[in-house]
Amino acid sequence: MKVWMCGAVALGAVAVSGTASLAGEVSVARGAQVAITSGCHDCHTAGYAETGKIDPALALNGTGLGWQGPWGTTYPANLRLVARDKASEDAFLQYAKTFQARPPMPFANVHAMDESDIRSLYQYIVSLGEAGEHVPEFVPPGQEPKTPYIVIAPPIMPKG
């Protein structure tokens, strides 16, 4: 029992030290890790939520699956286009620290990211290649989207 526990602790220490060695580093590898652990692929990569696998051709290209709530219907942006449009790592960093987005995008989480994480994320996104196509436009409340969508509004809205 003690031998097993010591082995587990040692294995855990190796895993943590491997992750810690990337902390603060700015690199494509770190950006790939940030994209996974920050949940970027969950919405911005088609098929990832269903399989847990990243198709490099689809990685962070956005999707046509909408998210509908009281705000209307939003779509996960094509982050390759966002990175291309910002044209530099510094411009992407500034954008990431200040942009606003409709739900369900947790933009405040991005604002709180460490600078090295954002710079690494930029390098990873740029390394993915061609930018691809735009996702569908925002659909205002009360209008029906032309794409599949998920409703994420609670059945009863709180008063007040």
N, C-alpha and C positions, 0 to 999 in steps of 0.2 A: 504494500500500500504506500509506504513512504517513498520507495523508489519510483513508483508511478507518479506520485504527486510531485516529486523533484523534477522528473522528466517533463511533466506538464508545465511546471513553472518555468523551466529552462526553455521549453519550446515557446511559451508565451513571451518570454523575454526576448527571444530571437525575433519573433513576429513584431513586437513593439519596437525593437531597435531598428528593424528594417524599415518600418513606417516612419519612425522618428528621423532616420537618416535622410528622408525626402523632405521633411518639414523645413520650410524656409528656402529650400532649393527651388530655383526657377528652371523648369525643364518640361519637355513634352511628356516624359514619363510621369512627372508629378501632375501635370494637367490632366492626363488620362485618369489618374487616381482621383483627383478632385472632381472630375465630371461624374464618376461613379458614386463616390461617397457623398457628394452634395446633391445627388438626385437629378442631375441635368438630363441624363439619358432616359430617366423614367418617363418624361413627357416629350422631350425633344428628339428622341430616336425611335422611329417606327419599329415595332416588334420587340423592343427591349423589355417593356413591362410584362409582356406575356412569356418571354423566354429567358430573360436574364442574359441574353447574348447580344453582343454589339456587332452588327453588320457594318463594316467600315464604309461601305457605299452609302449607308443611310445614317451613319452616326451624326447626330446633332443637326440634321437637315430639317428639323421641324416635322409636323405631321398635319394631315387634314382632318384629324379627329378633334372636334370642338369640345369645349367645356362650357356648359351653359348654366347660368344662375341669374340672380336678380340684375346683374350688370350687363347681361346679354350673352353672347357666345364668343369666346376667345379661342385662339389656336396657339399651340407652342411654336414660337418663332424658329426660323431657320437660323441657328447661331453661326453657321458658316457665312451667311450673308451679313449678319451683324458684324462679325469680325472683319470681313472684307470692307464693309462700308466705313468702319472706324479707321482703317488704313494704317494704324500703327498700334503697337502695344501700349504706349502711353495714352493714346486716345481711347482705346478699349478700356483701360483701367479707369479713366475719368468717367466714361459712360457707365461702367459697372458699379461705380460708387454712387451714382446719382440718378440712374433711370427710374422711372415709375412705370408700373404695369397693372393691368386689370387682373383680378383673381382668375385662376388660382395661383398665378405666378408669385412665389414668395420673394419678391424683390428686396425686401428688407434683409433677408438672409444673405443675399449677394452683397448688399452694402456692407455687411458685417464681416465679409471674408477678408482674410489677410492679403496684403498686396502681393505677396509671392504666389498665393493660390490663384489670384486673378491673372497675374502675368503668365503663370504656367498654363492656366486654362486657355488663355489666348493662343499660346504657342501650340497647344494640343489641337485646338480648333483649326488653326491655320494649316497644321500638318495633315489634316484630313483630306485636303485637296479641293477640287472644284466646289463652288458655293452652292450650286443647285438652284431650285426654283423657290419662289415665294410661297408661303402658306396662304390659305384663304384669309380674306379681310375680316375684321371684327364685324359681328352681326349685332345690331342694337337690340335692346329688350323688346319683346313683342313681335319680332320678325323671325321667320322660320329659316334656319340655316339650310343650305343645299348639300351639306355633308353630314356624315354620321356625327353624333355628339353625345356626351354624357351629361346628364342633369345632376348638379351637385348642390342644389338648394335644399335646405331643410323643409320638411313637409309643413311645418308651422313656424312662421317667422316670429321671433320675440317682439314684444311691444316695447316701445320706448325709444 
